[in-house]
Amino acid sequence: MEVYRIDIPEGGGPVSLRACPIKTDKVAFNVYSFRPWQALSAHRHPGSDEVFFVVDGRCLFYVGRDTEALGPNNAVYVPSGALHAILSCERGATLVSVQGPQPVTSIYGNLKYFCPACGLEAPLLEGTRTGDLNTCPRCKTAVRLKEAGEAFDAFEIAPPGGARA
């Protein structure tokens, strides 16, 4: 039997959000530590399933065309090939995930935008198109989206709690 001590990393840096303390030829066990309002961009794993478990904090999980807010002691299953993203909420979050089979390949998409009011990088759902309306999860600003290369541009149409611009 192999036993591992796993130290939870401090809130994620600008690029690396995870530590992979256990990896075999069949599965990978990952630990994610998110700062408040930090995103893991939309991506898919063509040949591997993934299960996420929320240890603490709250996150918005985007899987395919669904969004769900989850907190501690909740898990979400992401089947092979499903587009998924994560956005931590106001306190940040710690998650663990198990992926398999190995090797795990990740293909990133362009389903995100930056809120013009607060600057948040916000994931989008599969099927998002130019002209769609969205609301920033952090500041609640209403935005209209436009496809723009590597991401979407977002244009403020109503401030939080305000009238349409």
N, C-alpha and C positions, 0 to 999 in steps of 0.2 A: 504494500500500500504506500502511495505517495501522499504526503500531507504538505499543504502549502499555506504559508502565512500571507495574507493579502492585505496590504496597507491601501486604504482608499486614498487616491490622489487628491490633491487640493483642486479647487475649482479650475476647470479646463483653461488651457492657454489659447492663444489665437488660432492655432492650427490643430494641435493634438489634444483630443478630448478623452483618450482612453489609454488604459494600460491593459495588456493582454498577458496576465500572469500565468495562465494555463493554456497550452496549445498542444494538441496531439495530432496524429495523422487523420483523426476522425472529427474532432470538435475543437472549437475555440471558446474560451471563457473570457469575457471582456468586462472591465469595470469602467464606467463612465462617470465623470464628475463635472457637472455643468455649473457655470456661474449663472446668476439670475439673467434670464432672457437670452441665453445662449442657444444657438441652433446647431443641429446636425443636419446638413443639407440633404435634400431629397436624393435617394439613390436606391438601387435594387441589387440583389444578389441572385444572378441567374440560376445557380445550381445548389443553393443552400437556404435552408430555413433558418429563422432566428426567433428566439424568445427573449423578450425584455422583462425584467422584474424591477419595480420601483422600490428602492430601499428607503429613501427619504426625499422630501420635497414633492413638487407637483410638476407634471409635464403635459404638454399637448402632443399627442401622437397622431401623425398623419399617415394613414395606410390606405393606398389606392384612392378612393373617393370619400373616405370616412375620416372624421376627426373625433378624438375622444380625449378628455382631460382625465388623467389618472394620478393617483397619489400612492402613498406607501401601501405595501402588501398587495398591489395589483400587478398583473402580468398581461402582456399582449403577445400574441403569436403572429409572426409575419411569414407567410408562406414564400417559398422560393419564387423569385421573379417579381414579387409585389413591390411597387414603389412605396417608400416610406421615409419619413423625416420626423425629427423630434425638436420641440422647442420647450426649454425649461421655463418655468413661471417665475414669479417675483422673488422666491427664496433660493433658486437654484435647485439642483437635484443630484442624487446619486442613483445610478442604475447598474444592474448587471445584465449581461446577455450571454446566451449560449448559441453558437452558430454551428451548423454542420449540414452535410458533410464537408470536409476540407477537400481541396483548397477553397477558401471563400474569395470570390471575385466581386468587386464592387463597381457598379457603373453609375456615375453621378449624372443627374439631369439639371435642367435650368429652372426648376420650379421653386423660385423664391423671388421676393422683392424686398426693397429697403423702404421702410415707412418714411415719407417726406416730412412728417412732423417730429418723430422721435428717433429716427435712424435705425430702428430694429430690423434685423435680417429675419424675415418671416417666411417660413415654408408655405407652399401652396399645394393644393390637391391635384391629383392626376386629372386631366381634362380641362384645366384652367386655360382660358383663351383671352385674346385681346378684347377689351370692352367689359370684361367681368368686373363686378363690384366685390370688394372685400373690406373687412374691418381689421385694423391693426389689433392683435391680441393684447398688446401692452397699453397703448394710449387711447384705443377705441376710435381713432380717426378713420372715417370712411374714405376709401380710395378706389379709383378706377385704374385697371391694369392694362398695360400695353406690352406685348412681347418685344424684347430688345436684346437679341443675342444670347449672352450667358445668363440672363435673368429677365425679370419683368421690370418695367418702369412703373411706378405708382404715382398717381396724381391725386392730390387731396381734393375731395369734393365736399367734405363736411368735417369741421373740427369736432372733437369729442363734445357731445351734448349740444352742438351748435346747429345752425341752419345750413342748408346746402350753399356751397360757394358758387 
